[in-house]
Amino acid sequence: MEQLIGCIKNKCSSKKKTNDITNCILKTSLDEDEECIICLNGYLKDQNMSILSCGHKFHKSCIDTWFTYKKLCPLCDIKIKP
């Protein structure tokens, strides 16, 4: 899991950690088969992205909207401190 998170973070041009979330801007697109489970769109260069402490990743705007309703990861239900 840590290798996967490290690999994703290496594709980020800027990183900012707040509690259980690391926010970054992608400097390259991620694999075509990877998509945000909230909006079902892929991750493209220069998009804002959030990586949760559980390792799941989402577009920042998608997960910010999700957290207005629930403070849990949409995939594994771990409690997240935004």
N, C-alpha and C positions, 0 to 999 in steps of 0.2 A: 504494500500500500504506500509506504513512504517513497519508494522509487517512482511510482506513478505520480504522486503529488510533486516530487522534485522535478520530474520531466515536464509537467505542465507549468510549473513555476519558472522553469528555464525558458519557456516560450513567452514569458511576460516581460514587458519593458519597464514597468514600474510595479512595485508591490507595496501594499499597505495592509497591516494586520490589525484587526479590531476584534477583540475577544475571540470568538470561535470562527471567524471568517477572515480569509486573505483575499483582498481585492487587487486586481491587476488589469492592465491593458495588454491585450495580445499583440505581440510583434509579428507573429505568423499565424495563419489559420491552423486549426487542429484538423485531424483526420476527417475525411468526408463522412464517415459513418458515425461520428460523434455528434450528438445533438443535445440541446437543453431539453430536459424532460418536461419542463413547464410549457414552453412555447413550440417545441419540436423543430426548431431551426438550428442550423449548424453554428459553429464558432468561427468567426471570421477575423482577419487581421484588423487591428485597431478597435476592437470591441472591448467594452468593460466586462470583466468576468469575475465571479466570486467562487472561491474554493472553500468549502466548509471543513471543519476539523475532522469530519468523518471521511473526507476525501472526495465527496461528490461535488461536481462543478455545475454552475448555472450562469446564464447571463445575469449581470448585476441587477438590472432593472426587473428581471423576472423574479429573482429571489427576494428582492426588496419588497415587491408587491405581495409575494407569498407570506413574508414575515408580518405583514399588517394583519393577517388572519391567524396564522399559526407560527409558533417559535420552534418548529420541528423541521428536520430535514424531510423534504418531500419523498425521498426514496427509502430511508431507513428509520425514520421517526426518532432519531436522536435529538435530544433537546439542544438547541443552539442559542447562544447569547450573542445577538447581533451588536 
